[in-house]
Amino acid sequence: MTNAVCESLNKSWVVTNQCRLKAVQRNKTTLNIGLTILHPANDIYMRLQLLKRANGYKPFLVDYTINACEFIRRRNQPVIKVFFDLIKDFTTMNHSCPYVGPQGIKDLYVNPAKIPVPLPTGEYVVVQTWMFDAKPQLYSKVYFTFIEDF
């Protein structure tokens, strides 16, 4: 991971407390995101995009919008499940809706060997847009560089 950007689009609903990368070793970086949801959120949708850098960031492989509350109950979206399986041990967002209060990701490290989809070498960004009651409330962008090992 090379950079992390988080922004609350509605500070009366979601407050971003922390959004940073921490270097643990020379080639290992962990992600920490802390946020506080000020009002109960029951109708949550998430748009997940994977963009690859090629004269600007272009859509690559993934662009899904899902009902996050339904996904947590049933885990019925195979592509989103791949991403969730990478973060589920590091996040507090692993219970059913409603969400309120402190939420986040702590010390997330994604081992490249655990990525089940072969990615070509390049620079990528994972963009998440969180919508509560059909209005964008929060977005996060996590930039990373992936190098294929043969």
N, CA, C and O atoms as a GROMACS GRO file, in nm:
protein
  600
    1MET      N    1   0.086  -0.117   0.000
    1MET     CA    2   0.000   0.000   0.000
    1MET      C    3   0.090   0.123   0.000
    1MET      O    4   0.192   0.128   0.068
    2THR      N    5   0.050   0.221  -0.078
    2THR     CA    6   0.132   0.341  -0.090
    2THR      C    7   0.065   0.467  -0.037
    2THR      O    8   0.134   0.564  -0.004
    3ASN      N    9  -0.067   0.470  -0.029
    3ASN     CA   10  -0.136   0.589   0.019
    3ASN      C   11  -0.279   0.551   0.058
    3ASN      O   12  -0.336   0.456   0.005
    4ALA      N   13  -0.336   0.627   0.151
    4ALA     CA   14  -0.475   0.607   0.191
    4ALA      C   15  -0.539   0.744   0.210
    4ALA      O   16  -0.482   0.833   0.274
    5VAL      N   17  -0.658   0.760   0.153
    5VAL     CA   18  -0.732   0.886   0.164
    5VAL      C   19  -0.875   0.852   0.204
    5VAL      O   20  -0.940   0.768   0.141
    6CYS      N   21  -0.923   0.915   0.309
    6CYS     CA   22  -1.062   0.896   0.353
    6CYS      C   23  -1.124   1.034   0.370
    6CYS      O   24  -1.059   1.127   0.420
    7GLU      N   25  -1.248   1.047   0.330
    7GLU     CA   26  -1.315   1.175   0.346
    7GLU      C   27  -1.461   1.154   0.378
    7GLU      O   28  -1.531   1.079   0.309
    8SER      N   29  -1.506   1.220   0.483
    8SER     CA   30  -1.648   1.220   0.517
    8SER      C   31  -1.715   1.328   0.434
    8SER      O   32  -1.673   1.444   0.435
    9LEU      N   33  -1.820   1.289   0.362
    9LEU     CA   34  -1.893   1.385   0.280
    9LEU      C   35  -2.006   1.451   0.358
    9LEU      O   36  -2.065   1.550   0.313
   10ASN      N   37  -2.037   1.397   0.477
   10ASN     CA   38  -2.142   1.452   0.562
   10ASN      C   39  -2.095   1.438   0.707
   10ASN      O   40  -2.120   1.335   0.771
   11LYS      N   41  -2.028   1.539   0.758
   11LYS     CA   42  -1.968   1.531   0.891
   11LYS      C   43  -2.072   1.526   1.003
   11LYS      O   44  -2.036   1.499   1.118
   12SER      N   45  -2.198   1.553   0.973
   12SER     CA   46  -2.301   1.540   1.076
   12SER      C   47  -2.346   1.395   1.090
   12SER      O   48  -2.421   1.362   1.182
   13TRP      N   49  -2.301   1.307   0.999
   13TRP     CA   50  -2.338   1.165   1.007
   13TRP      C   51  -2.215   1.078   1.034
   13TRP      O   52  -2.221   0.986   1.116
   14VAL      N   53  -2.105   1.106   0.965
   14VAL     CA   54  -1.983   1.025   0.979
   14VAL      C   55  -1.864   1.116   1.003
   14VAL      O   56  -1.843   1.213   0.930
   15VAL      N   57  -1.786   1.086   1.106
   15VAL     CA   58  -1.664   1.160   1.136
   15VAL      C   59  -1.546   1.067   1.117
   15VAL      O   60  -1.541   0.958   1.175
   16THR      N   61  -1.450   1.109   1.036
   16THR     CA   62  -1.329   1.030   1.014
   16THR      C   63  -1.226   1.070   1.119
   16THR      O   64  -1.182   1.185   1.122
   17ASN      N   65  -1.189   0.975   1.204
   17ASN     CA   66  -1.092   1.001   1.310
   17ASN      C   67  -0.949   0.972   1.266
   17ASN      O   68  -0.856   1.041   1.307
   18GLN      N   69  -0.933   0.869   1.184
   18GLN     CA   70  -0.799   0.827   1.144
   18GLN      C   71  -0.807   0.761   1.007
   18GLN      O   72  -0.901   0.688   0.978
   19CYS      N   73  -0.708   0.788   0.924
   19CYS     CA   74  -0.696   0.723   0.794
   19CYS      C   75  -0.549   0.731   0.756
   19CYS      O   76  -0.505   0.830   0.697
   20ARG      N   77  -0.473   0.629   0.791
   20ARG     CA   78  -0.330   0.638   0.767
   20ARG      C   79  -0.267   0.502   0.746
   20ARG      O   80  -0.320   0.398   0.786
   21LEU      N   81  -0.152   0.505   0.683
   21LEU     CA   82  -0.070   0.386   0.666
   21LEU      C   83   0.042   0.392   0.767
   21LEU      O   84   0.093   0.499   0.800
   22LYS      N   85   0.080   0.275   0.816
   22LYS     CA   86   0.190   0.267   0.911
   22LYS      C   87   0.292   0.168   0.856
   22LYS      O   88   0.258   0.053   0.827
   23ALA      N   89   0.417   0.211   0.843
   23ALA     CA   90   0.523   0.123   0.796
   23ALA      C   91   0.566   0.033   0.911
   23ALA      O   92   0.610   0.082   1.015
   24VAL      N   93   0.553  -0.098   0.893
   24VAL     CA   94   0.590  -0.194   0.996
   24VAL      C   95   0.729  -0.250   0.967
   24VAL      O   96   0.813  -0.261   1.056
   25GLN      N   97   0.752  -0.285   0.842
   25GLN     CA   98   0.882  -0.331   0.795
   25GLN      C   99   0.911  -0.260   0.664
   25GLN      O  100   0.829  -0.182   0.615
   26ARG      N  101   1.026  -0.289   0.608
   26ARG     CA  102   1.064  -0.222   0.483
   26ARG      C  103   0.962  -0.246   0.372
   26ARG      O  104   0.934  -0.155   0.294
   27ASN      N  105   0.907  -0.365   0.365
   27ASN     CA  106   0.813  -0.398   0.258
   27ASN      C  107   0.674  -0.435   0.310
   27ASN      O  108   0.597  -0.503   0.242
   28LYS      N  109   0.643  -0.390   0.431
   28LYS     CA  110   0.513  -0.422   0.491
   28LYS      C  111   0.452  -0.295   0.550
   28LYS      O  112   0.510  -0.231   0.637
   29THR      N  113   0.334  -0.262   0.501
   29THR     CA  114   0.262  -0.144   0.547
   29THR      C  115   0.123  -0.186   0.592
   29THR      O  116   0.058  -0.267   0.526
   30THR      N  117   0.077  -0.131   0.704
   30THR     CA  118  -0.057  -0.164   0.752
   30THR      C  119  -0.147  -0.040   0.742
   30THR      O  120  -0.100   0.074   0.748
   31LEU      N  121  -0.275  -0.067   0.726
   31LEU     CA  122  -0.375   0.039   0.711
   31LEU      C  123  -0.459   0.048   0.838
   31LEU      O  124  -0.503  -0.053   0.892
   32ASN      N  125  -0.479   0.170   0.884
   32ASN     CA  126  -0.567   0.197   0.998
   32ASN      C  127  -0.669   0.303   0.957
   32ASN      O  128  -0.634   0.412   0.912
   33ILE      N  129  -0.796   0.268   0.973
   33ILE     CA  130  -0.905   0.362   0.946
   33ILE      C  131  -0.995   0.362   1.069
   33ILE      O  132  -1.041   0.257   1.114
   34GLY      N  133  -1.020   0.480   1.122
   34GLY     CA  134  -1.111   0.493   1.234
   34GLY      C  135  -1.217   0.596   1.201
   34GLY      O  136  -1.186   0.706   1.156
   35LEU      N  137  -1.342   0.561   1.224
   35LEU     CA  138  -1.450   0.655   1.199
   35LEU      C  139  -1.559   0.634   1.302
   35LEU      O  140  -1.569   0.529   1.365
   36THR      N  141  -1.640   0.736   1.317
   36THR     CA  142  -1.752   0.731   1.410
   36THR      C  143  -1.879   0.761   1.333
   36THR      O  144  -1.891   0.865   1.267
   37ILE      N  145  -1.975   0.670   1.342
   37ILE     CA  146  -2.106   0.689   1.280
   37ILE      C  147  -2.196   0.748   1.388
   37ILE      O  148  -2.222   0.684   1.490
   38LEU      N  149  -2.243   0.869   1.366
   38LEU     CA  150  -2.314   0.943   1.470
   38LEU      C  151  -2.461   0.908   1.482
   38LEU      O  152  -2.520   0.927   1.589
   39HIS      N  153  -2.522   0.856   1.376
   39HIS     CA  154  -2.662   0.818   1.378
   39HIS      C  155  -2.673   0.673   1.330
   39HIS      O  156  -2.593   0.632   1.246
   40PRO      N  157  -2.768   0.595   1.380
   40PRO     CA  158  -2.782   0.456   1.335
   40PRO      C  159  -2.801   0.448   1.183
   40PRO      O  160  -2.884   0.519   1.126
   41ALA      N  161  -2.724   0.362   1.120
   41ALA     CA  162  -2.731   0.343   0.975
   41ALA      C  163  -2.787   0.205   0.946
   41ALA      O  164  -2.724   0.104   0.978
   42ASN      N  165  -2.905   0.202   0.885
   42ASN     CA  166  -2.972   0.075   0.854
   42ASN      C  167  -2.972   0.043   0.705
   42ASN      O  168  -2.971  -0.074   0.666
   43ASP      N  169  -2.974   0.145   0.622
   43ASP     CA  170  -2.981   0.129   0.477
   43ASP      C  171  -2.846   0.169   0.418
   43ASP      O  172  -2.827   0.284   0.378
   44ILE      N  173  -2.753   0.074   0.412
   44ILE     CA  174  -2.615   0.103   0.372
   44ILE      C  175  -2.584   0.035   0.240
   44ILE      O  176  -2.603  -0.086   0.224
   45TYR      N  177  -2.538   0.112   0.146
   45TYR     CA  178  -2.489   0.058   0.019
   45TYR      C  179  -2.342   0.096   0.005
   45TYR      O  180  -2.300   0.202   0.050
   46MET      N  181  -2.265   0.007  -0.058
   46MET     CA  182  -2.124   0.033  -0.081
   46MET      C  183  -2.093   0.012  -0.228
   46MET      O  184  -2.131  -0.089  -0.287
   47ARG      N  185  -2.024   0.108  -0.286
   47ARG     CA  186  -1.974   0.092  -0.422
   47ARG      C  187  -1.825   0.065  -0.412
   47ARG      O  188  -1.751   0.143  -0.353
   48LEU      N  189  -1.782  -0.046  -0.469
   48LEU     CA  190  -1.642  -0.088  -0.466
   48LEU      C  191  -1.589  -0.085  -0.608
   48LEU      O  192  -1.645  -0.146  -0.699
   49GLN      N  193  -1.479  -0.012  -0.627
   49GLN     CA  194  -1.417  -0.002  -0.758
   49GLN      C  195  -1.268  -0.034  -0.746
   49GLN      O  196  -1.203   0.003  -0.649
   50LEU      N  197  -1.216  -0.104  -0.845
   50LEU     CA  198  -1.073  -0.126  -0.857
   50LEU      C  199  -1.030  -0.056  -0.985
   50LEU      O  200  -1.077  -0.087  -1.094
   51LEU      N  201  -0.938   0.040  -0.970
   51LEU     CA  202  -0.891   0.118  -1.083
   51LEU      C  203  -0.742   0.093  -1.103
   51LEU      O  204  -0.668   0.080  -1.006
   52LYS      N  205  -0.699   0.086  -1.228
   52LYS     CA  206  -0.558   0.065  -1.262
   52LYS      C  207  -0.505   0.191  -1.327
   52LYS      O  208  -0.573   0.255  -1.407
   53ARG      N  209  -0.382   0.225  -1.291
   53ARG     CA  210  -0.322   0.346  -1.347
   53ARG      C  211  -0.270   0.320  -1.488
   53ARG      O  212  -0.187   0.231  -1.509
   54ALA      N  213  -0.320   0.397  -1.582
   54ALA     CA  214  -0.276   0.393  -1.721
   54ALA      C  215  -0.319   0.526  -1.783
   54ALA      O  216  -0.431   0.538  -1.831
   55ASN      N  217  -0.230   0.625  -1.782
   55ASN     CA  218  -0.267   0.761  -1.823
   55ASN      C  219  -0.386   0.810  -1.739
   55ASN      O  220  -0.487   0.852  -1.794
   56GLY      N  221  -0.372   0.802  -1.609
   56GLY     CA  222  -0.482   0.830  -1.517
   56GLY      C  223  -0.537   0.697  -1.469
   56GLY      O  224  -0.503   0.592  -1.525
   57TYR      N  225  -0.621   0.699  -1.368
   57TYR     CA  226  -0.677   0.574  -1.316
   57TYR      C  227  -0.801   0.538  -1.396
   57TYR      O  228  -0.895   0.617  -1.407
   58LYS      N  229  -0.801   0.417  -1.452
   58LYS     CA  230  -0.910   0.368  -1.536
   58LYS      C  231  -0.977   0.248  -1.468
   58LYS      O  232  -0.911   0.174  -1.396
   59PRO      N  233  -1.107   0.229  -1.491
   59PRO     CA  234  -1.176   0.112  -1.434
   59PRO      C  235  -1.108  -0.017  -1.475
   59PRO      O  236  -1.069  -0.035  -1.591
   60PHE      N  237  -1.095  -0.108  -1.379
   60PHE     CA  238  -1.027  -0.235  -1.404
   60PHE      C  239  -1.095  -0.344  -1.322
   60PHE      O  240  -1.090  -0.341  -1.199
   61LEU      N  241  -1.158  -0.437  -1.387
   61LEU     CA  242  -1.207  -0.562  -1.330
   61LEU      C  243  -1.327  -0.550  -1.236
   61LEU      O  244  -1.421  -0.629  -1.249
   62VAL      N  245  -1.328  -0.454  -1.144
   62VAL     CA  246  -1.433  -0.451  -1.041
   62VAL      C  247  -1.500  -0.314  -1.037
   62VAL      O  248  -1.432  -0.212  -1.027
   63ASP      N  249  -1.632  -0.314  -1.044
   63ASP     CA  250  -1.713  -0.194  -1.018
   63ASP      C  251  -1.851  -0.244  -0.976
   63ASP      O  252  -1.939  -0.265  -1.060
   64TYR      N  253  -1.870  -0.263  -0.847
   64TYR     CA  254  -1.994  -0.319  -0.792
   64TYR      C  255  -2.055  -0.223  -0.692
   64TYR      O  256  -1.984  -0.153  -0.620
   65THR      N  257  -2.187  -0.222  -0.688
   65THR     CA  258  -2.261  -0.155  -0.581
   65THR      C  259  -2.348  -0.261  -0.515
   65THR      O  260  -2.426  -0.329  -0.581
   66ILE      N  261  -2.333  -0.274  -0.384
   66ILE     CA  262  -2.407  -0.378  -0.311
   66ILE      C  263  -2.477  -0.318  -0.190
   66ILE      O  264  -2.440  -0.212  -0.141
   67ASN      N  265  -2.578  -0.390  -0.144
   67ASN     CA  266  -2.643  -0.360  -0.017
   67ASN      C  267  -2.555  -0.423   0.091
   67ASN      O  268  -2.553  -0.545   0.106
   68ALA      N  269  -2.483  -0.340   0.166
   68ALA     CA  270  -2.387  -0.390   0.264
   68ALA      C  271  -2.455  -0.466   0.378
   68ALA      O  272  -2.400  -0.565   0.427
   69CYS      N  273  -2.572  -0.422   0.420
   69CYS     CA  274  -2.642  -0.491   0.529
   69CYS      C  275  -2.681  -0.632   0.486
   69CYS      O  276  -2.668  -0.728   0.562
   70GLU      N  277  -2.730  -0.643   0.363
   70GLU     CA  278  -2.768  -0.775   0.312
   70GLU      C  279  -2.646  -0.864   0.294
   70GLU      O  280  -2.652  -0.984   0.321
   71PHE      N  281  -2.536  -0.807   0.248
   71PHE     CA  282  -2.414  -0.886   0.229
   71PHE      C  283  -2.364  -0.943   0.362
   71PHE      O  284  -2.324  -1.059   0.367
   72ILE      N  285  -2.365  -0.863   0.467
   72ILE     CA  286  -2.318  -0.912   0.598
   72ILE      C  287  -2.407  -1.026   0.646
   72ILE      O  288  -2.358  -1.120   0.710
   73ARG      N  289  -2.537  -1.020   0.616
   73ARG     CA  290  -2.628  -1.128   0.658
   73ARG      C  291  -2.607  -1.255   0.575
   73ARG      O  292  -2.611  -1.365   0.630
   74ARG      N  293  -2.586  -1.241   0.443
   74ARG     CA  294  -2.587  -1.359   0.356
   74ARG      C  295  -2.456  -1.389   0.284
   74ARG      O  296  -2.435  -1.503   0.245
   75ARG      N  297  -2.370  -1.293   0.264
   75ARG     CA  298  -2.243  -1.310   0.191
   75ARG      C  299  -2.264  -1.374   0.055
   75ARG      O  300  -2.198  -1.472   0.021
   76ASN      N  301  -2.355  -1.318  -0.022
   76ASN     CA  302  -2.398  -1.378  -0.148
   76ASN      C  303  -2.340  -1.310  -0.271
   76ASN      O  304  -2.389  -1.333  -0.382
   77GLN      N  305  -2.239  -1.229  -0.257
   77GLN     CA  306  -2.174  -1.164  -0.370
   77GLN      C  307  -2.030  -1.216  -0.380
   77GLN      O  308  -1.945  -1.174  -0.301
   78PRO      N  309  -2.001  -1.305  -0.474
   78PRO     CA  310  -1.869  -1.369  -0.478
   78PRO      C  311  -1.751  -1.272  -0.491
   78PRO      O  312  -1.648  -1.291  -0.426
   79VAL      N  313  -1.764  -1.170  -0.573
   79VAL     CA  314  -1.652  -1.077  -0.592
   79VAL      C  315  -1.629  -0.994  -0.466
   79VAL      O  316  -1.515  -0.975  -0.424
   80ILE      N  317  -1.736  -0.946  -0.406
   80ILE     CA  318  -1.724  -0.867  -0.283
   80ILE      C  319  -1.674  -0.956  -0.169
   80ILE      O  320  -1.600  -0.910  -0.082
   81LYS      N  321  -1.713  -1.082  -0.170
   81LYS     CA  322  -1.667  -1.176  -0.067
   81LYS      C  323  -1.515  -1.192  -0.071
   81LYS      O  324  -1.452  -1.207   0.034
   82VAL      N  325  -1.456  -1.189  -0.190
   82VAL     CA  326  -1.310  -1.196  -0.202
   82VAL      C  327  -1.246  -1.080  -0.127
   82VAL      O  328  -1.151  -1.100  -0.052
   83PHE      N  329  -1.296  -0.957  -0.148
   83PHE     CA  330  -1.243  -0.841  -0.078
   83PHE      C  331  -1.271  -0.848   0.072
   83PHE      O  332  -1.184  -0.816   0.153
   84PHE      N  333  -1.392  -0.890   0.110
   84PHE     CA  334  -1.427  -0.897   0.251
   84PHE      C  335  -1.340  -0.999   0.324
   84PHE      O  336  -1.300  -0.976   0.438
   85ASP      N  337  -1.311  -1.112   0.259
   85ASP     CA  338  -1.226  -1.214   0.322
   85ASP      C  339  -1.086  -1.161   0.352
   85ASP      O  340  -1.021  -1.207   0.445
   86LEU      N  341  -1.039  -1.065   0.273
   86LEU     CA  342  -0.907  -1.006   0.296
   86LEU      C  343  -0.906  -0.914   0.418
   86LEU      O  344  -0.802  -0.899   0.483
   87ILE      N  345  -1.020  -0.852   0.451
   87ILE     CA  346  -1.022  -0.753   0.560
   87ILE      C  347  -1.098  -0.798   0.684
   87ILE      O  348  -1.090  -0.731   0.787
   88LYS      N  349  -1.172  -0.908   0.678
   88LYS     CA  350  -1.265  -0.941   0.786
   88LYS      C  351  -1.199  -0.960   0.922
   88LYS      O  352  -1.262  -0.933   1.025
   89ASP      N  353  -1.074  -1.004   0.927
   89ASP     CA  354  -1.007  -1.025   1.055
   89ASP      C  355  -0.957  -0.894   1.116
   89ASP      O  356  -0.914  -0.893   1.232
   90PHE      N  357  -0.962  -0.785   1.041
   90PHE     CA  358  -0.906  -0.658   1.086
   90PHE      C  359  -1.011  -0.550   1.109
   90PHE      O  360  -0.977  -0.440   1.152
   91THR      N  361  -1.137  -0.580   1.082
   91THR     CA  362  -1.240  -0.477   1.088
   91THR      C  363  -1.342  -0.502   1.199
   91THR      O  364  -1.361  -0.615   1.243
   92THR      N  365  -1.407  -0.394   1.242
   92THR     CA  366  -1.515  -0.406   1.340
   92THR      C  367  -1.651  -0.413   1.270
   92THR      O  368  -1.754  -0.430   1.335
   93MET      N  369  -1.651  -0.401   1.138
   93MET     CA  370  -1.777  -0.400   1.063
   93MET      C  371  -1.812  -0.542   1.018
   93MET      O  372  -1.826  -0.568   0.899
   94ASN      N  373  -1.826  -0.632   1.113
   94ASN     CA  374  -1.856  -0.771   1.080
   94ASN      C  375  -1.982  -0.821   1.150
   94ASN      O  376  -2.000  -0.941   1.170
   95HIS      N  377  -2.070  -0.729   1.187
   95HIS     CA  378  -2.198  -0.767   1.247
   95HIS      C  379  -2.309  -0.706   1.163
   95HIS      O  380  -2.284  -0.621   1.078
   96SER      N  381  -2.432  -0.747   1.188
   96SER     CA  382  -2.543  -0.699   1.105
   96SER      C  383  -2.579  -0.554   1.140
   96SER      O  384  -2.540  -0.502   1.244
   97CYS      N  385  -2.655  -0.493   1.052
   97CYS     CA  386  -2.699  -0.354   1.070
   97CYS      C  387  -2.796  -0.346   1.187
   97CYS      O  388  -2.861  -0.447   1.217
   98PRO      N  389  -2.809  -0.236   1.254
   98PRO     CA  390  -2.757  -0.103   1.224
   98PRO      C  391  -2.614  -0.083   1.277
   98PRO      O  392  -2.572  -0.150   1.371
   99TYR      N  393  -2.544   0.009   1.214
   99TYR     CA  394  -2.410   0.049   1.258
   99TYR      C  395  -2.421   0.187   1.320
   99TYR      O  396  -2.483   0.277   1.264
  100VAL      N  397  -2.360   0.202   1.435
  100VAL     CA  398  -2.355   0.330   1.503
  100VAL      C  399  -2.234   0.328   1.595
  100VAL      O  400  -2.196   0.222   1.646
  101GLY      N  401  -2.172   0.444   1.617
  101GLY     CA  402  -2.056   0.452   1.704
  101GLY      C  403  -1.926   0.427   1.630
  101GLY      O  404  -1.921   0.435   1.507
  102PRO      N  405  -1.820   0.395   1.707
  102PRO     CA  406  -1.688   0.377   1.644
  102PRO      C  407  -1.682   0.250   1.559
  102PRO      O  408  -1.725   0.143   1.601
  103GLN      N  409  -1.629   0.264   1.439
  103GLN     CA  410  -1.608   0.153   1.346
  103GLN      C  411  -1.470   0.173   1.285
  103GLN      O  412  -1.414   0.282   1.290
  104GLY      N  413  -1.415   0.066   1.228
  104GLY     CA  414  -1.287   0.087   1.161
  104GLY      C  415  -1.215  -0.039   1.122
  104GLY      O  416  -1.265  -0.151   1.133
  105ILE      N  417  -1.094  -0.016   1.076
  105ILE     CA  418  -1.001  -0.120   1.036
  105ILE      C  419  -0.872  -0.094   1.112
  105ILE      O  420  -0.825   0.020   1.116
  106LYS      N  421  -0.815  -0.198   1.171
  106LYS     CA  422  -0.694  -0.182   1.251
  106LYS      C  423  -0.587  -0.277   1.201
  106LYS      O  424  -0.609  -0.398   1.193
  107ASP      N  425  -0.472  -0.223   1.166
  107ASP     CA  426  -0.352  -0.299   1.126
  107ASP      C  427  -0.378  -0.395   1.011
  107ASP      O  428  -0.334  -0.510   1.016
  108LEU      N  429  -0.449  -0.350   0.908
  108LEU     CA  430  -0.477  -0.433   0.791
  108LEU      C  431  -0.351  -0.449   0.707
  108LEU      O  432  -0.293  -0.351   0.661
  109TYR      N  433  -0.311  -0.572   0.689
  109TYR     CA  434  -0.202  -0.606   0.598
  109TYR      C  435  -0.254  -0.712   0.503
  109TYR      O  436  -0.301  -0.818   0.547
  110VAL      N  437  -0.246  -0.685   0.374
  110VAL     CA  438  -0.292  -0.781   0.274
  110VAL      C  439  -0.170  -0.852   0.218
  110VAL      O  440  -0.086  -0.791   0.152
  111ASN      N  441  -0.160  -0.980   0.246
  111ASN     CA  442  -0.052  -1.061   0.193
  111ASN      C  443  -0.078  -1.083   0.044
  111ASN      O  444  -0.182  -1.138   0.008
  112PRO      N  445   0.014  -1.042  -0.045
  112PRO     CA  446  -0.010  -1.058  -0.188
  112PRO      C  447  -0.037  -1.202  -0.230
  112PRO      O  448  -0.106  -1.226  -0.330
  113ALA      N  449   0.014  -1.298  -0.156
  113ALA     CA  450  -0.009  -1.439  -0.190
  113ALA      C  451  -0.155  -1.478  -0.167
  113ALA      O  452  -0.201  -1.578  -0.222
  114LYS      N  453  -0.228  -1.401  -0.086
  114LYS     CA  454  -0.368  -1.434  -0.057
  114LYS      C  455  -0.467  -1.371  -0.154
  114LYS      O  456  -0.588  -1.392  -0.142
  115ILE      N  457  -0.418  -1.294  -0.249
  115ILE     CA  458  -0.507  -1.234  -0.349
  115ILE      C  459  -0.538  -1.343  -0.451
  115ILE      O  460  -0.449  -1.387  -0.524
  116PRO      N  461  -0.665  -1.386  -0.459
  116PRO     CA  462  -0.699  -1.502  -0.543
  116PRO      C  463  -0.707  -1.471  -0.692
  116PRO      O  464  -0.709  -1.563  -0.774
  117VAL      N  465  -0.711  -1.343  -0.728
  117VAL     CA  466  -0.723  -1.305  -0.868
  117VAL      C  467  -0.586  -1.261  -0.918
  117VAL      O  468  -0.522  -1.176  -0.855
  118PRO      N  469  -0.538  -1.316  -1.029
  118PRO     CA  470  -0.408  -1.271  -1.080
  118PRO      C  471  -0.417  -1.128  -1.134
  118PRO      O  472  -0.496  -1.100  -1.224
  119LEU      N  473  -0.336  -1.041  -1.079
  119LEU     CA  474  -0.333  -0.902  -1.123
  119LEU      C  475  -0.204  -0.877  -1.200
  119LEU      O  476  -0.098  -0.926  -1.160
  120PRO      N  477  -0.211  -0.802  -1.309
  120PRO     CA  478  -0.086  -0.765  -1.376
  120PRO      C  479  -0.010  -0.661  -1.294
  120PRO      O  480  -0.069  -0.588  -1.215
  121THR      N  481   0.120  -0.655  -1.314
  121THR     CA  482   0.202  -0.557  -1.245
  121THR      C  483   0.152  -0.417  -1.277
  121THR      O  484   0.124  -0.384  -1.392
  122GLY      N  485   0.142  -0.334  -1.174
  122GLY     CA  486   0.097  -0.197  -1.197
  122GLY      C  487   0.057  -0.127  -1.069
  122GLY      O  488   0.067  -0.182  -0.959
  123GLU      N  489   0.010  -0.004  -1.085
  123GLU     CA  490  -0.038   0.076  -0.973
  123GLU      C  491  -0.191   0.075  -0.976
  123GLU      O  492  -0.252   0.092  -1.081
  124TYR      N  493  -0.251   0.055  -0.859
  124TYR     CA  494  -0.396   0.040  -0.847
  124TYR      C  495  -0.448   0.129  -0.736
  124TYR      O  496  -0.372   0.177  -0.652
  125VAL      N  497  -0.579   0.150  -0.738
  125VAL     CA  498  -0.648   0.215  -0.627
  125VAL      C  499  -0.781   0.143  -0.606
  125VAL      O  500  -0.853   0.114  -0.702
  126VAL      N  501  -0.812   0.114  -0.480
  126VAL     CA  502  -0.942   0.058  -0.442
  126VAL      C  503  -1.023   0.174  -0.386
  126VAL      O  504  -0.984   0.237  -0.288
  127VAL      N  505  -1.136   0.200  -0.450
  127VAL     CA  506  -1.222   0.312  -0.409
  127VAL      C  507  -1.351   0.254  -0.351
  127VAL      O  508  -1.419   0.174  -0.415
  128GLN      N  509  -1.382   0.295  -0.228
  128GLN     CA  510  -1.508   0.256  -0.165
  128GLN      C  511  -1.589   0.382  -0.140
  128GLN      O  512  -1.539   0.478  -0.081
  129THR      N  513  -1.713   0.381  -0.185
  129THR     CA  514  -1.806   0.490  -0.156
  129THR      C  515  -1.920   0.431  -0.074
  129THR      O  516  -1.989   0.340  -0.119
  130TRP      N  517  -1.938   0.484   0.046
  130TRP     CA  518  -2.042   0.434   0.138
  130TRP      C  519  -2.161   0.528   0.132
  130TRP      O  520  -2.146   0.649   0.150
  131MET      N  521  -2.279   0.472   0.107
  131MET     CA  522  -2.402   0.550   0.098
  131MET      C  523  -2.498   0.505   0.208
  131MET      O  524  -2.530   0.387   0.220
  132PHE      N  525  -2.543   0.600   0.288
  132PHE     CA  526  -2.645   0.574   0.390
  132PHE      C  527  -2.771   0.644   0.343
  132PHE      O  528  -2.767   0.762   0.308
  133ASP      N  529  -2.883   0.573   0.342
  133ASP     CA  530  -3.011   0.628   0.295
  133ASP      C  531  -2.997   0.691   0.156
  133ASP      O  532  -3.048   0.800   0.131
  134ALA      N  533  -2.927   0.622   0.068
  134ALA     CA  534  -2.910   0.658  -0.074
  134ALA      C  535  -2.831   0.787  -0.096
  134ALA      O  536  -2.837   0.845  -0.205
  135LYS      N  537  -2.757   0.833   0.005
  135LYS     CA  538  -2.675   0.953  -0.010
  135LYS      C  539  -2.530   0.919   0.024
  135LYS      O  540  -2.505   0.858   0.128
  136PRO      N  541  -2.436   0.956  -0.062
  136PRO     CA  542  -2.295   0.929  -0.031
  136PRO      C  543  -2.254   1.000   0.099
  136PRO      O  544  -2.276   1.120   0.114
  137GLN      N  545  -2.196   0.924   0.191
  137GLN     CA  546  -2.157   0.980   0.320
  137GLN      C  547  -2.006   0.977   0.342
  137GLN      O  548  -1.951   1.061   0.413
  138LEU      N  549  -1.939   0.879   0.280
  138LEU     CA  550  -1.798   0.857   0.309
  138LEU      C  551  -1.734   0.791   0.188
  138LEU      O  552  -1.795   0.705   0.124
  139TYR      N  553  -1.612   0.829   0.158
  139TYR     CA  554  -1.538   0.752   0.058
  139TYR      C  555  -1.396   0.731   0.108
  139TYR      O  556  -1.342   0.811   0.184
  140SER      N  557  -1.338   0.622   0.063
  140SER     CA  558  -1.199   0.593   0.094
  140SER      C  559  -1.130   0.544  -0.032
  140SER      O  560  -1.190   0.476  -0.116
  141LYS      N  561  -1.004   0.581  -0.043
  141LYS     CA  562  -0.921   0.537  -0.154
  141LYS      C  563  -0.793   0.480  -0.096
  141LYS      O  564  -0.725   0.546  -0.017
  142VAL      N  565  -0.761   0.358  -0.134
  142VAL     CA  566  -0.637   0.295  -0.090
  142VAL      C  567  -0.556   0.263  -0.215
  142VAL      O  568  -0.597   0.184  -0.300
  143TYR      N  569  -0.441   0.327  -0.225
  143TYR     CA  570  -0.352   0.309  -0.340
  143TYR      C  571  -0.250   0.201  -0.308
  143TYR      O  572  -0.200   0.192  -0.195
  144PHE      N  573  -0.221   0.118  -0.407
  144PHE     CA  574  -0.118   0.016  -0.386
  144PHE      C  575  -0.050  -0.017  -0.518
  144PHE      O  576  -0.103   0.007  -0.626
  145THR      N  577   0.070  -0.072  -0.506
  145THR     CA  578   0.147  -0.118  -0.621
  145THR      C  579   0.156  -0.268  -0.611
  145THR      O  580   0.189  -0.323  -0.506
  146PHE      N  581   0.127  -0.336  -0.721
  146PHE     CA  582   0.134  -0.482  -0.724
  146PHE      C  583   0.239  -0.522  -0.826
  146PHE      O  584   0.241  -0.474  -0.939
  147ILE      N  585   0.328  -0.612  -0.784
  147ILE     CA  586   0.433  -0.663  -0.872
  147ILE      C  587   0.417  -0.814  -0.882
  147ILE      O  588   0.417  -0.884  -0.780
  148GLU      N  589   0.403  -0.862  -1.004
  148GLU     CA  590   0.389  -1.006  -1.026
  148GLU      C  591   0.521  -1.076  -0.994
  148GLU      O  592   0.628  -1.030  -1.034
  149ASP      N  593   0.512  -1.186  -0.924
  149ASP     CA  594   0.629  -1.272  -0.900
  149ASP      C  595   0.607  -1.401  -0.975
  149ASP      O  596   0.506  -1.469  -0.956
  150PHE      N  597   0.702  -1.434  -1.060
  150PHE     CA  598   0.688  -1.559  -1.137
  150PHE      C  599   0.769  -1.668  -1.075
  150PHE      O  600   0.770  -1.780  -1.126
   0.00000   0.00000   0.00000
